[in-house]
Each structure stands twice: as structure tokens, then as C-alpha cells.
Amino acid sequence: MTLQTYKYKIPRYVMMNATNNPLNEGFYAYGPDGLMNLTAAVMAPVFASKPSFLDAEPWLLEEVTGLPPADRSMDTNLWVEPITGALIKAKKQLQANMMIQRLSKFPHLDKLRVTPRFVPISNIVETGAWMMIL
């Protein structure tokens, strides 16, 4: 038995900055495209993104070493049954990034090529699925 579902993902415009998507102005989206500013929520310069800066400005990934190249399998997806609206399967993938920048009180940060820089500090993956037992 096959169950028909609709697949949803986070559209690119949701994570655009306020310059490119004025609707995001209310979310303090004044950084680069592809980052969601969480500073007010966590009281620290933390920004969420898709893993490996998927759908973000290319320089964000270029400035960090050790991350795999971004690909579509890293996107957040929801599979919904169209008649009932029941969530059948979900896969949430996010990356938390800390913003660092040059400060006169910390001369060792003068070596940063790009400032501010967004450094990945954690990767979050959550999955779930509805299973029918016959």
C-alpha cells in the first residue's frame, strides 16, 4: 500500500535578509542571505542556517574549512498526507553559527579575513515518521 504525500521544504526566500525580502525585516534579518538571526532569543550572537550554509551566500561556506559541500539532502523536509493534513514524515536539519568579528580589545581577532564571520558550532538533525502496523 502506497500513501500519497506532498513534500514541503523551507523556501529560499524565508532565509533571505531584509534587503532581498522586506517581509523579513520584522525578524531582524540584516545579515547575509541564508542566516536567521537568533541573537534576541538566545542573548548571544547566534545565527541559524541550513547545514553547510545551503541556500546561503557562497562566501559563508568558503570562509569555513571542514564542512561538506551543501546539497539538497541537507534540507529540512516535511511529508504531509494531502486529505487529512497528517504529518507522515519529517526531517529537520539546521546548523547553529556563532558570529565573530574584529574587536579592539581582542587583537588576536585581527587576523580574520572577513568580519563578521559565521562559525558553525553545532548541527541539529531530527527525524520522525508515522508508521502503520498491520
Stockholm file with secondary structure:
# STOCKHOLM 1.0

chainA/1-134         MTLQTYKYKIPRYVMMNATNNPLNEGFYAYGPDGLMNLTAAVMAPVFASKPSFLDAEPWLLEEVTGLPPADRSMDTNLWVEPITGALIKAKKQLQANMMIQRLSKFPHLDKLRVTPRFVPISNIVETGAWMMIL
#=GR chainA/1-134 SS CCCCCEEEECCGGGGSCTTTCGGGGGGTCCSCTTCEECHHHHTSSEEEESGGGTTSCHHHHHTCSSCCCCCGGGSCEEEECTTTCCEEEEEEEEEEEEEECCBTTBGGGGGCSSSSEEEEEEEEEEEEECCCCC
#=GC SS_cons         CCCCCEEEECCGGGGSCTTTCGGGGGGTCCSCTTCEECHHHHTSSEEEESGGGTTSCHHHHHTCSSCCCCCGGGSCEEEECTTTCCEEEEEEEEEEEEEECCBTTBGGGGGCSSSSEEEEEEEEEEEEECCCCC
//
